[in-house]
Amino acid sequence: MGIIWTIIIGFIAGVIAKFIMPGDNEPSGFILTTILGIVGAFVATYLGQALGWYRPGEGAGLIGAVVGAIVVLFVYGFFAGRQRRAI
């Protein structure tokens, strides 16, 4: 049940992150927004467990997942922006 809950929270976090940090070179569409949020939730969970904020088996909450999704969105925008300038 934990992985399904992370996916649901990740989807909501991806939508919120897109509203907080819109831009031209960020991924768009339902599927990419969902993937963005899920990856953000996993990043937040991993970093939170590594820093001791969460216990093993405990996932990031909605706020942590949103922050993780914003970090992933920032990194994606950075590399996508570099690709467009290089061409």
Secondary structure, DSSP 8 states (H G I E B T S, - for coil): -HHHHHHHHHHHHHHHHHHHS--SSS--SHHHHHHHHHHHHHHHHHHHHHHTSS-TT----HHHHHHHHHHHHHHHHHHHHHHHHH-
